[in-house]
Amino acid sequence: MNTAGSYRNLPSLAGLCSIADAMKPGLSVEQCVTRLKRYHYAFKRLHQIFTARITAEPIYELKMGFSHHAHLCAEHVTAFRKRVGEMREPPLGLEETPHAALEIFFDEILAAPGTEELVLGLYEKALPALKAALEKHLAETNRLVDAPSVRLCRFALLELDDMLQFGAAAIGSLITEEWQGRAAEWLALLDDCLTAAGALDGTANLVEQSFAGGPVSAGGTPAPQRLNRHYSGQPYKYDPLPRRDERFPDPYNMGVNAEVFLYDPNLPAQAKTLMMFYKRLREVDVPEMMASIITETADKPWDYYRDMTRQLWDEARHAMMGEVGFANLEIDWPKQVMVNFTWSMALNTQLKPIERHAVLYFIEQGLMPKNGKRFEWEVGRASGNPLSALFQDYDWADEVLHAKIGRDWYLKDFQNAQQAVQYGDRCWSRVLVDWASWRAQGLTQHRNWWPELYRSACRHWQIEPDPKVLAFSTTYEAVRADLKAVSGSA
């Protein structure tokens, strides 16, 4: 009992909790750290899964959702790493697997063969288990002595709720009762993994059931033999081929060169807004490519993965800006804008991870001069479209950060910036764009979809189409996005 009382009944203990609650024992530091390391492991594995599955996931909304959730998980990994480091001296053991059954649990979700299993594993099993663990931490810890951990758990729960809301909508849209039934045996395996691990936080009671490997406690004993891997019997192999849903009907189409149009001083700013919305939406290929770098690059400091994932998420946001821009103009973009995947496909299949990063860095550095992101912002302002100006304002700010990320994690491997840029240019020049071959194979006719798009926008603007704008027909056959000649064109 608090015999002194607070001054004029002001909240005691900075509002963290009541005096009575602060008198409760709560978790010891050892208990707290053990749990924190499990949360860290869960967020890190979730980050891995979300990132690795972006490229080959065909559904656009899931690509964007996975990009966002990978970023959120990376941020929470960083926070929990820091907290563990505040409470214990190295070695912290943050790279260790806390329980073999948890490893199987996340390996299985990573290796899920299709969208349906992946969505169920993530949003019906993994994220709810992590949420339950964090809520239990808040209920059992002393909120005064463990205030820093409480803050991290509360922030994590806030964003987990957002992720779960997205996941519930995805399950409701994609998973039928029949599908749920087909996945029942696999979902039961995931439940068994959590049971064998003593729940995600390791605090559940001893498992009463005897497995082939003997009784399993919460303390880190090996996973029982009865936990037979279903999808993860072989090591997971990343799929580098980008896939798109049916709203991307012509993904090999390189028939409209947005950059040639954008940098033509004789063309009007209003029409250039359409090309900038196209360029933004087309950036869906950047998360597809960056996911390959992050997934296939091993043994970097954690901050590398966090920073690269932040950039990946920013690029996904840029794509959604383009989507919103077209919606604002009442443009049915799946029918009128042929968004391709040729850049991510070519880089993912023809270059090594460091070479892909080199191309990314080369492009980023080209966006900083006056004819880069500043120019696009100025076009947005001149166009009379406030949404375009707003999008380009933030797009520019993001690219400033991305250039810094490139300097932090790519540039330091070279003697100077010029050498790093030249290497990126050489890597991009080696990429083979099979323009004629794709057409010969019937994969695309590189149709010029620009006139139809421009006419639709003119109807929205209630103006007559400009014949000069309408006649634009430059493709990417001979000129790449930085306006250099395509040396590797087929």
SEPA-37801 format. One line per field, with one value per residue (C-alpha): residue number from 1; x, y, z; residue in three letters. Coordinates in steps of 0.02 Angstrom, whole numbers, plus 50000, padded with zeros to 5 digits. Last residue first. Layout:
k (NUM; ...)
px (X; ...)
py (Y; ...)
pz (Z; ...)
r (ALA; ...)
end
This chain:
k (490; 489; 488; 487; 486; 485; 484; 483; 482; 481; 480; 479; 478; 477; 476; 475; 474; 473; 472; 471; 470; 469; 468; 467; 466; 465; 464; 463; 462; 461; 460; 459; 458; 457; 456; 455; 454; 453; 452; 451; 450; 449; 448; 447; 446; 445; 444; 443; 442; 441; 440; 439; 438; 437; 436; 435; 434; 433; 432; 431; 430; 429; 428; 427; 426; 425; 424; 423; 422; 421; 420; 419; 418; 417; 416; 415; 414; 413; 412; 411; 410; 409; 408; 407; 406; 405; 404; 403; 402; 401; 400; 399; 398; 397; 396; 395; 394; 393; 392; 391; 390; 389; 388; 387; 386; 385; 384; 383; 382; 381; 380; 379; 378; 377; 376; 375; 374; 373; 372; 371; 370; 369; 368; 367; 366; 365; 364; 363; 362; 361; 360; 359; 358; 357; 356; 355; 354; 353; 352; 351; 350; 349; 348; 347; 346; 345; 344; 343; 342; 341; 340; 339; 338; 337; 336; 335; 334; 333; 332; 331; 330; 329; 328; 327; 326; 325; 324; 323; 322; 321; 320; 319; 318; 317; 316; 315; 314; 313; 312; 311; 310; 309; 308; 307; 306; 305; 304; 303; 302; 301; 300; 299; 298; 297; 296; 295; 294; 293; 292; 291; 290; 289; 288; 287; 286; 285; 284; 283; 282; 281; 280; 279; 278; 277; 276; 275; 274; 273; 272; 271; 270; 269; 268; 267; 266; 265; 264; 263; 262; 261; 260; 259; 258; 257; 256; 255; 254; 253; 252; 251; 250; 249; 248; 247; 246; 245; 244; 243; 242; 241; 240; 239; 238; 237; 236; 235; 234; 233; 232; 231; 230; 229; 228; 227; 226; 225; 224; 223; 222; 221; 220; 219; 218; 217; 216; 215; 214; 213; 212; 211; 210; 209; 208; 207; 206; 205; 204; 203; 202; 201; 200; 199; 198; 197; 196; 195; 194; 193; 192; 191; 190; 189; 188; 187; 186; 185; 184; 183; 182; 181; 180; 179; 178; 177; 176; 175; 174; 173; 172; 171; 170; 169; 168; 167; 166; 165; 164; 163; 162; 161; 160; 159; 158; 157; 156; 155; 154; 153; 152; 151; 150; 149; 148; 147; 146; 145; 144; 143; 142; 141; 140; 139; 138; 137; 136; 135; 134; 133; 132; 131; 130; 129; 128; 127; 126; 125; 124; 123; 122; 121; 120; 119; 118; 117; 116; 115; 114; 113; 112; 111; 110; 109; 108; 107; 106; 105; 104; 103; 102; 101; 100; 99; 98; 97; 96; 95; 94; 93; 92; 91; 90; 89; 88; 87; 86; 85; 84; 83; 82; 81; 80; 79; 78; 77; 76; 75; 74; 73; 72; 71; 70; 69; 68; 67; 66; 65; 64; 63; 62; 61; 60; 59; 58; 57; 56; 55; 54; 53; 52; 51; 50; 49; 48; 47; 46; 45; 44; 43; 42; 41; 40; 39; 38; 37; 36; 35; 34; 33; 32; 31; 30; 29; 28; 27; 26; 25; 24; 23; 22; 21; 20; 19; 18; 17; 16; 15; 14; 13; 12; 11; 10; 9; 8; 7; 6; 5; 4; 3; 2; 1)
px (50946; 50992; 51153; 51220; 51057; 51105; 51100; 50943; 50952; 50798; 50875; 50876; 50880; 50725; 50658; 50523; 50490; 50310; 50247; 50113; 49982; 50098; 50125; 49940; 49892; 49734; 49582; 49543; 49414; 49547; 49463; 49440; 49622; 49673; 49583; 49663; 49835; 49810; 49751; 49897; 50025; 49985; 50120; 50118; 50283; 50217; 50239; 50278; 50249; 50418; 50471; 50421; 50521; 50668; 50663; 50678; 50788; 50867; 51036; 51113; 51298; 51271; 51193; 51350; 51462; 51361; 51368; 51556; 51572; 51472; 51582; 51742; 51682; 51634; 51809; 51916; 51769; 51689; 51637; 51519; 51396; 51332; 51344; 51352; 51204; 51106; 51146; 51080; 50924; 50897; 50904; 50791; 50659; 50657; 50636; 50490; 50415; 50412; 50369; 50212; 50159; 50186; 50090; 49948; 49941; 49915; 49943; 50082; 50212; 50223; 50242; 50370; 50470; 50462; 50522; 50667; 50716; 50715; 50838; 50888; 50955; 51072; 51018; 50931; 51089; 51166; 51018; 51034; 51217; 51179; 51043; 51157; 51293; 51167; 51122; 51308; 51330; 51184; 51253; 51180; 51083; 50928; 50883; 50942; 50843; 50684; 50688; 50708; 50586; 50442; 50325; 50178; 50067; 49954; 49778; 49691; 49775; 49782; 49596; 49624; 49500; 49629; 49639; 49650; 49802; 49889; 49839; 49925; 50077; 50087; 50071; 50229; 50318; 50264; 50342; 50504; 50499; 50477; 50632; 50729; 50681; 50727; 50901; 50923; 50868; 50968; 51127; 51092; 51102; 51286; 51313; 51340; 51235; 51173; 51047; 50891; 50933; 50990; 50842; 50718; 50796; 50743; 50560; 50556; 50619; 50498; 50347; 50434; 50326; 50190; 50306; 50364; 50184; 50132; 50281; 50227; 50053; 50122; 50219; 50054; 50026; 50207; 50194; 50319; 50453; 50580; 50590; 50652; 50489; 50458; 50630; 50613; 50444; 50501; 50340; 50350; 50443; 50306; 50370; 50237; 50089; 49934; 49982; 49809; 49815; 49936; 50123; 50275; 50457; 50582; 50713; 50641; 50740; 50781; 50730; 50834; 50750; 50628; 50548; 50376; 50316; 50451; 50415; 50390; 50382; 50570; 50552; 50635; 50797; 50793; 50787; 50705; 50520; 50512; 50500; 50465; 50558; 50623; 50484; 50363; 50287; 50138; 50139; 50229; 50302; 50206; 50211; 50342; 50448; 50397; 50330; 50240; 50335; 50437; 50349; 50181; 50235; 50296; 50137; 50034; 50136; 50108; 49921; 49928; 50005; 49868; 49731; 49794; 49667; 49529; 49572; 49571; 49397; 49337; 49400; 49556; 49588; 49475; 49446; 49628; 49687; 49568; 49629; 49809; 49785; 49706; 49847; 49978; 49892; 49878; 50062; 50098; 50021; 50086; 50265; 50245; 50177; 50314; 50450; 50378; 50363; 50544; 50601; 50486; 50556; 50583; 50422; 50309; 50351; 50328; 50183; 50042; 50154; 50252; 50090; 50036; 50202; 50185; 50005; 50055; 50196; 50078; 49951; 50088; 50150; 49988; 49842; 49934; 50098; 50054; 49885; 49956; 50096; 49980; 49867; 50006; 50088; 50224; 50254; 50444; 50457; 50309; 50392; 50559; 50470; 50397; 50549; 50660; 50535; 50545; 50735; 50724; 50809; 50902; 51064; 51106; 51057; 51174; 51222; 51408; 51420; 51358; 51176; 51034; 51066; 51116; 50949; 50863; 50963; 50925; 50741; 50734; 50825; 50715; 50566; 50623; 50655; 50481; 50401; 50502; 50457; 50276; 50275; 50356; 50242; 50091; 50150; 50183; 50018; 49924; 50008; 49965; 50100; 50215; 50379; 50475; 50399; 50424; 50603; 50563; 50410; 50498; 50660; 50570; 50464; 50622; 50693; 50530; 50522; 50705; 50690; 50533; 50629; 50776; 50657; 50589; 50759; 50805; 50653; 50681; 50863; 50818; 50691; 50508; 50374; 50391; 50235; 50266; 50255; 50076; 50030; 50116; 50012; 50084; 50192; 50104; 50265; 50273; 50116; 49982; 49938; 49821; 49860; 50041; 50045; 50010; 50126; 50056; 50063; 50000)
py (49580; 49734; 49725; 49898; 49987; 50167; 50286; 50384; 50335; 50225; 50127; 50181; 50060; 49954; 50055; 50135; 50305; 50324; 50498; 50549; 50596; 50722; 50810; 50800; 50883; 50797; 50910; 50960; 50906; 50855; 50686; 50670; 50720; 50583; 50452; 50518; 50507; 50326; 50276; 50366; 50288; 50103; 50079; 49890; 49805; 49653; 49544; 49365; 49305; 49221; 49340; 49488; 49427; 49391; 49565; 49652; 49526; 49652; 49580; 49656; 49689; 49878; 49875; 49797; 49922; 50069; 50000; 49980; 50159; 50223; 50132; 50190; 50369; 50358; 50309; 50160; 50040; 49926; 50079; 50133; 49991; 49993; 50171; 50261; 50163; 50198; 50383; 50378; 50295; 50434; 50566; 50453; 50460; 50650; 50653; 50531; 50639; 50795; 50692; 50627; 50799; 50879; 50740; 50758; 50946; 50923; 51093; 51018; 51147; 51078; 50900; 50953; 51039; 50881; 50778; 50898; 50888; 50699; 50694; 50831; 50938; 50800; 50670; 50539; 50486; 50434; 50322; 50238; 50194; 50132; 50016; 49952; 49916; 49830; 49715; 49681; 49640; 49517; 49430; 49477; 49391; 49317; 49447; 49593; 49539; 49495; 49655; 49763; 49667; 49672; 49778; 49893; 49906; 50053; 50059; 49901; 49876; 50066; 50104; 50292; 50394; 50535; 50510; 50322; 50351; 50449; 50322; 50181; 50290; 50326; 50139; 50110; 50242; 50155; 49994; 50090; 50154; 49976; 49916; 50066; 50022; 49842; 49896; 49994; 49851; 49721; 49825; 49867; 49681; 49673; 49573; 49386; 49338; 49425; 49317; 49371; 49557; 49568; 49466; 49569; 49721; 49658; 49626; 49779; 49879; 49800; 49881; 50039; 50031; 50119; 50268; 50275; 50266; 50406; 50504; 50470; 50532; 50690; 50721; 50759; 50908; 50963; 50992; 50922; 51028; 51007; 50819; 50747; 50660; 50587; 50508; 50449; 50364; 50255; 50168; 50000; 49898; 49768; 49610; 49618; 49627; 49574; 49651; 49648; 49459; 49441; 49469; 49358; 49405; 49264; 49258; 49107; 49082; 48902; 48838; 48693; 48524; 48445; 48616; 48580; 48446; 48430; 48289; 48350; 48173; 48176; 48294; 48465; 48471; 48536; 48724; 48749; 48746; 48559; 48413; 48235; 48103; 48103; 47995; 48111; 48095; 48206; 48305; 48455; 48550; 48710; 48860; 48995; 48972; 49140; 49062; 48926; 48795; 48752; 48584; 48671; 48796; 48657; 48558; 48709; 48722; 48536; 48564; 48698; 48569; 48442; 48572; 48644; 48550; 48598; 48782; 48772; 48696; 48828; 48958; 49064; 49214; 49358; 49317; 49265; 49429; 49530; 49438; 49470; 49657; 49665; 49555; 49674; 49824; 49730; 49685; 49869; 49918; 49760; 49806; 49980; 49906; 49775; 49905; 50018; 49871; 49826; 50002; 50000; 49839; 49903; 50002; 49892; 49735; 49597; 49474; 49557; 49652; 49494; 49397; 49526; 49506; 49317; 49324; 49443; 49328; 49179; 49282; 49334; 49157; 49058; 49136; 49280; 49203; 49020; 49057; 49183; 49066; 48918; 49018; 49101; 48938; 48813; 48860; 48854; 49009; 48948; 48779; 48856; 48967; 48821; 48710; 48841; 48862; 48675; 48686; 48812; 48980; 48981; 49077; 49239; 49346; 49254; 49415; 49384; 49516; 49603; 49592; 49712; 49855; 49735; 49645; 49812; 49853; 49687; 49711; 49879; 49820; 49667; 49783; 49892; 49741; 49674; 49838; 49840; 49660; 49704; 49846; 49745; 49597; 49711; 49783; 49612; 49553; 49694; 49653; 49468; 49371; 49326; 49276; 49431; 49468; 49294; 49318; 49482; 49425; 49265; 49345; 49482; 49348; 49256; 49414; 49456; 49282; 49281; 49450; 49395; 49242; 49347; 49459; 49307; 49250; 49430; 49449; 49286; 49330; 49506; 49436; 49447; 49523; 49535; 49639; 49800; 49904; 49846; 49915; 50080; 50095; 50085; 50183; 50349; 50437; 50327; 50398; 50492; 50655; 50633; 50806; 50750; 50560; 50451; 50427; 50264; 50174; 50000)
pz (46052; 46150; 46248; 46207; 46249; 46213; 46361; 46404; 46589; 46559; 46414; 46233; 46084; 46103; 46249; 46141; 46064; 45999; 46042; 45914; 46044; 46123; 45956; 45914; 46080; 46140; 46162; 46339; 46468; 46595; 46616; 46428; 46407; 46528; 46425; 46265; 46345; 46397; 46224; 46140; 46261; 46236; 46104; 46089; 46126; 46030; 46183; 46234; 46056; 46046; 45907; 46014; 46162; 46046; 45971; 46140; 46227; 46346; 46393; 46548; 46520; 46510; 46683; 46756; 46667; 46732; 46908; 46896; 46834; 46982; 47108; 47024; 47027; 47210; 47267; 47314; 47313; 47444; 47546; 47407; 47432; 47611; 47677; 47509; 47443; 47601; 47577; 47398; 47466; 47592; 47456; 47354; 47490; 47489; 47300; 47308; 47445; 47336; 47182; 47265; 47323; 47152; 47067; 47191; 47162; 46975; 46893; 46788; 46840; 47016; 46955; 46826; 46963; 47067; 46918; 46892; 47075; 47060; 46916; 46794; 46935; 46994; 47125; 47019; 46927; 47093; 47125; 46955; 46981; 47157; 47093; 46956; 47085; 47199; 47055; 47029; 47214; 47203; 47047; 46879; 46739; 46820; 46951; 46843; 46690; 46784; 46888; 46733; 46621; 46743; 46637; 46674; 46520; 46560; 46486; 46543; 46712; 46732; 46726; 46728; 46830; 46846; 47035; 47006; 46896; 47032; 47164; 47068; 47040; 47226; 47254; 47156; 47260; 47419; 47354; 47323; 47502; 47565; 47473; 47540; 47718; 47681; 47626; 47786; 47899; 47805; 47815; 47998; 48036; 47989; 47829; 47828; 47678; 47520; 47426; 47519; 47528; 47347; 47283; 47383; 47300; 47129; 47165; 47277; 47126; 47001; 47084; 47027; 46870; 46968; 46995; 46815; 46754; 46871; 46804; 46625; 46662; 46744; 46584; 46499; 46613; 46598; 46410; 46283; 46199; 46339; 46308; 46473; 46518; 46346; 46331; 46511; 46485; 46342; 46287; 46196; 46325; 46347; 46431; 46569; 46448; 46547; 46715; 46793; 46777; 46922; 46914; 46938; 46960; 46935; 47073; 47168; 47328; 47370; 47541; 47607; 47575; 47697; 47715; 47645; 47767; 47899; 48019; 48195; 48262; 48286; 48432; 48422; 48520; 48698; 48720; 48889; 48856; 48884; 48764; 48817; 48716; 48538; 48469; 48555; 48725; 48759; 48920; 48845; 48989; 49024; 48909; 48933; 48777; 48701; 48541; 48635; 48737; 48583; 48564; 48569; 48438; 48324; 48352; 48298; 48139; 48107; 48132; 47996; 47880; 47915; 47895; 47729; 47623; 47744; 47738; 47549; 47549; 47670; 47545; 47569; 47458; 47510; 47693; 47713; 47639; 47748; 47902; 47848; 47830; 48003; 48067; 47999; 48080; 48244; 48232; 48211; 48378; 48460; 48414; 48488; 48649; 48658; 48633; 48770; 48889; 48857; 48907; 49061; 49134; 49311; 49315; 49209; 49309; 49182; 49177; 49081; 48961; 48923; 48896; 48768; 48678; 48672; 48611; 48472; 48418; 48409; 48312; 48188; 48157; 48143; 48050; 47967; 47916; 47894; 47817; 47694; 47643; 47622; 47506; 47408; 47360; 47401; 47584; 47604; 47715; 47818; 47846; 47891; 48018; 48115; 48090; 48170; 48310; 48342; 48355; 48496; 48529; 48362; 48388; 48299; 48449; 48566; 48655; 48660; 48722; 48880; 48933; 48971; 48851; 48712; 48732; 48706; 48552; 48470; 48515; 48427; 48271; 48252; 48274; 48129; 48019; 48057; 48003; 47841; 47799; 47836; 47711; 47572; 47610; 47595; 47429; 47353; 47431; 47344; 47177; 47178; 47085; 47231; 47149; 47200; 47370; 47449; 47509; 47595; 47691; 47743; 47801; 47897; 47979; 48028; 48106; 48194; 48270; 48323; 48406; 48497; 48555; 48612; 48709; 48801; 48861; 48903; 49015; 49106; 49138; 49193; 49314; 49266; 49377; 49566; 49602; 49698; 49539; 49517; 49688; 49653; 49496; 49322; 49200; 49234; 49283; 49438; 49516; 49422; 49512; 49661; 49730; 49759; 49761; 49912; 50060; 50127; 49959; 50000)
r (ALA; SER; GLY; SER; VAL; ALA; LYS; LEU; ASP; ALA; ARG; VAL; ALA; GLU; TYR; THR; THR; SER; PHE; ALA; LEU; VAL; LYS; PRO; ASP; PRO; GLU; ILE; GLN; TRP; HIS; ARG; CYS; ALA; SER; ARG; TYR; LEU; GLU; PRO; TRP; TRP; ASN; ARG; HIS; GLN; THR; LEU; GLY; GLN; ALA; ARG; TRP; SER; ALA; TRP; ASP; VAL; LEU; VAL; ARG; SER; TRP; CYS; ARG; ASP; GLY; TYR; GLN; VAL; ALA; GLN; GLN; ALA; ASN; GLN; PHE; ASP; LYS; LEU; TYR; TRP; ASP; ARG; GLY; ILE; LYS; ALA; HIS; LEU; VAL; GLU; ASP; ALA; TRP; ASP; TYR; ASP; GLN; PHE; LEU; ALA; SER; LEU; PRO; ASN; GLY; SER; ALA; ARG; GLY; VAL; GLU; TRP; GLU; PHE; ARG; LYS; GLY; ASN; LYS; PRO; MET; LEU; GLY; GLN; GLU; ILE; PHE; TYR; LEU; VAL; ALA; HIS; ARG; GLU; ILE; PRO; LYS; LEU; GLN; THR; ASN; LEU; ALA; MET; SER; TRP; THR; PHE; ASN; VAL; MET; VAL; GLN; LYS; PRO; TRP; ASP; ILE; GLU; LEU; ASN; ALA; PHE; GLY; VAL; GLU; GLY; MET; MET; ALA; HIS; ARG; ALA; GLU; ASP; TRP; LEU; GLN; ARG; THR; MET; ASP; ARG; TYR; TYR; ASP; TRP; PRO; LYS; ASP; ALA; THR; GLU; THR; ILE; ILE; SER; ALA; MET; MET; GLU; PRO; VAL; ASP; VAL; GLU; ARG; LEU; ARG; LYS; TYR; PHE; MET; MET; LEU; THR; LYS; ALA; GLN; ALA; PRO; LEU; ASN; PRO; ASP; TYR; LEU; PHE; VAL; GLU; ALA; ASN; VAL; GLY; MET; ASN; TYR; PRO; ASP; PRO; PHE; ARG; GLU; ASP; ARG; ARG; PRO; LEU; PRO; ASP; TYR; LYS; TYR; PRO; GLN; GLY; SER; TYR; HIS; ARG; ASN; LEU; ARG; GLN; PRO; ALA; PRO; THR; GLY; GLY; ALA; SER; VAL; PRO; GLY; GLY; ALA; PHE; SER; GLN; GLU; VAL; LEU; ASN; ALA; THR; GLY; ASP; LEU; ALA; GLY; ALA; ALA; THR; LEU; CYS; ASP; ASP; LEU; LEU; ALA; LEU; TRP; GLU; ALA; ALA; ARG; GLY; GLN; TRP; GLU; GLU; THR; ILE; LEU; SER; GLY; ILE; ALA; ALA; ALA; GLY; PHE; GLN; LEU; MET; ASP; ASP; LEU; GLU; LEU; LEU; ALA; PHE; ARG; CYS; LEU; ARG; VAL; SER; PRO; ALA; ASP; VAL; LEU; ARG; ASN; THR; GLU; ALA; LEU; HIS; LYS; GLU; LEU; ALA; ALA; LYS; LEU; ALA; PRO; LEU; ALA; LYS; GLU; TYR; LEU; GLY; LEU; VAL; LEU; GLU; GLU; THR; GLY; PRO; ALA; ALA; LEU; ILE; GLU; ASP; PHE; PHE; ILE; GLU; LEU; ALA; ALA; HIS; PRO; THR; GLU; GLU; LEU; GLY; LEU; PRO; PRO; GLU; ARG; MET; GLU; GLY; VAL; ARG; LYS; ARG; PHE; ALA; THR; VAL; HIS; GLU; ALA; CYS; LEU; HIS; ALA; HIS; HIS; SER; PHE; GLY; MET; LYS; LEU; GLU; TYR; ILE; PRO; GLU; ALA; THR; ILE; ARG; ALA; THR; PHE; ILE; GLN; HIS; LEU; ARG; LYS; PHE; ALA; TYR; HIS; TYR; ARG; LYS; LEU; ARG; THR; VAL; CYS; GLN; GLU; VAL; SER; LEU; GLY; PRO; LYS; MET; ALA; ASP; ALA; ILE; SER; CYS; LEU; GLY; ALA; LEU; SER; PRO; LEU; ASN; ARG; TYR; SER; GLY; ALA; THR; ASN; MET)
end
